[in-house]
């Protein structure tokens, strides 16, 4: 039998982790855009990274924070940003 306190604790952890990932998306996207701003905008890898950052921003607005963070992290990797 599950205790109500245990279920409430699990639910609280899920909500906190979801809120934490939601707040990280804009930070990662900003890091990527700031890094790209210092690079050659005509470079294909920079263009691809910016496209990924645009996709990350769209996913964030849709509430798909895990997918948004994945896209943003991939863009950061393409730009050579250390995390």
C-alpha positions in Angstrom: 0.0 0.0 0.0 1.3 3.4 -0.9 1.4 6.2 1.6 -0.2 9.5 0.7 3.0 11.3 1.9 5.2 9.2 -0.4 3.0 9.9 -3.4 2.9 13.6 -2.5 6.7 13.6 -2.2 7.2 12.0 -5.7 4.7 14.4 -7.2 6.5 17.4 -5.7 9.9 16.1 -7.0 8.4 15.8 -10.5 7.0 19.3 -10.4 10.3 20.8 -9.1 12.4 19.0 -11.7 10.0 20.1 -14.5 10.1 23.7 -13.3 13.9 23.6 -13.1 14.3 22.3 -16.7 11.8 24.9 -17.9 14.0 27.7 -16.4 17.2 26.2 -17.9 16.0 26.4 -21.6 16.3 30.2 -21.9 19.7 30.2 -20.2 21.1 27.6 -22.6 19.6 29.3 -25.6 21.1 32.7 -24.5 24.5 31.1 -24.0 24.3 29.7 -27.5 23.2 33.0 -29.1 25.9 35.0 -27.2 28.6 32.6 -28.4 27.3 32.6 -32.0 27.3 36.4 -32.0 31.1 36.4 -31.6 31.5 34.0 -34.5 31.4 34.2 -38.3 27.6 34.4 -39.1 28.3 33.0 -42.6 29.9 29.8 -41.3 27.7 26.7 -42.0 28.1 25.3 -38.5 27.1 28.6 -36.9 24.0 28.8 -39.1 23.1 25.2 -38.2 23.6 25.9 -34.5 21.4 29.0 -34.7 18.7 26.9 -36.4 18.9 24.5 -33.5 18.6 27.3 -31.0 15.5 28.6 -32.9 14.1 25.1 -32.6 15.0 25.0 -28.9 13.1 28.3 -28.3 10.1 27.0 -30.2 10.1 23.7 -28.2 10.4 25.7 -25.0 7.3 27.8 -25.9 5.4 24.5 -26.6 6.3 23.3 -23.1 8.6 20.6 -24.4 11.5 21.4 -22.1 13.4 18.2 -22.3 13.5 18.4 -26.1 14.3 22.1 -25.9 17.3 21.5 -23.6 18.5 18.7 -25.9 18.4 20.9 -29.0 20.1 23.8 -27.1 22.8 21.5 -25.8 23.5 20.1 -29.2 23.8 23.7 -30.5 26.2 24.6 -27.7 28.3 21.6 -28.7 28.3 22.6 -32.3 29.5 26.1 -31.2 32.2 24.6 -28.9 30.7 26.1 -25.8 31.9 24.4 -22.6 29.1 23.5 -20.2 
